[in-house]
Amino acid sequence: MPEYPELGALPEADFTEHPVRQAQVFSGVLLRVQSDEVRLPDGATAHREYIRHPGAAAILALTDNEQVVLEWQYRYPGRRHYVEIPAGKLDAGEPPLQAAQRELQEETGWLARDWSLLLEHDVAIAYSDERIHIYLARGLSAGKHHLDEEEFLECFLLPFDEALAWLDAGRITDSKTQAALLAYDRLRRLR
């Protein structure tokens, strides 16, 4: 069994890769694809392809009786429907909390009185720089939703413990939703 540093201590080795040549090979509405040559810590060079993403905000919105606001939405890349927490990309220069507040109302119609950062989720570190700021939203009140023109989804409420059971059963496979549910479950157990 490998030895790990004590909690709080990180290894001191520096494995930083330094860009030698950078090239954007695709730029779309949401994503940019980079193809870079980098210098490795030992002086050799390697090729890195990765996706640049503007970042996103997601919301674990809980009612006063611990029901989670969830969405049922078709996602084209996976060619199937997913159960997810509300989320959306950051607009240029938009602070993550402001994006979370905007997305919660736009997608679900809910407004929240109390907001706190639950965690930051680096989605796919091997090939993307996407980071999702996941917020806990409490003190909900109903409002009107305003879906984007090409957005089709249905919102529903699910008791928090049932959402955990859905995660365990494989009904919730979206990583941001899994991370949010598990982080909040740990938080409430620590109280």
Residue, then its C-alpha position, 0 to 999 in steps of 0.5 A: m500500500p502506498e504511503y500518502p502524506e498526512l492530511g493537509a500536506l501536499p507533495e512538493a514536486d513540480f510537474t508543470e508543463h510549459p507551452v512551447r507552441q499553442a494553436q486553437v484548432f476550433s472555435g464554436v459558440l460554446l467551446r474552443v479546442q486547443s492543440d499545444e506542444v508543451r515542454l515536460p518537466d524532464g525537458a522532452t516535449a509532448h502534444r496536448e489537445y484540450i477543450r477550453h470552456p468559459g466555466a459554469a454555475a450549478i445549483l443544489a436548490l433545496t426547499d424547506n422540507e429538503q426536496v431537491v429541485l431537479e431537471w429532466q433534460y435530453r443531452y445530445p452528446g449522450r443521446r439520452h435524457y438525464v436527471e440534473i441540478p439546474a446549471g448553465k455557462l458563465d457569460a463573459g465577465e459574469p461572476p459565478l454566483q450571479a450566473a447561478q442566480r440567473e440560471l435557477q430563475e431562468e430554468t426553474g422559476w425558483l428564487a432563493r434567499d440564501w446562497s453559499l458556495l458548496l464546491e468547485h468541480d473540475v469536470a474533466i481535468a484530462y481534456s478540459d479546463e471547465r470548472i463548475h461553481i456549485y452553489l447551495a440555494r435555500g429559502l426558495s420561493a416560486g417565480k416564473h421561468h424563462l427558458d432559452e429558445e432552444e432549451f427544453l426541460e421539465c423541473f420536478l422536486l424529489p426528497f433529498d434522500e430519494a435523490l441519493a437513492w437514485l444516485d446509488a441506483g444509477r438513475i443520476t449519472d451526471s457528475k455535477t449532480q452527483a458531486a452536489l448531492l454527495a457534498y451536501d450529504r456530507l455537510r448535513r452529516l457533519r452538523 
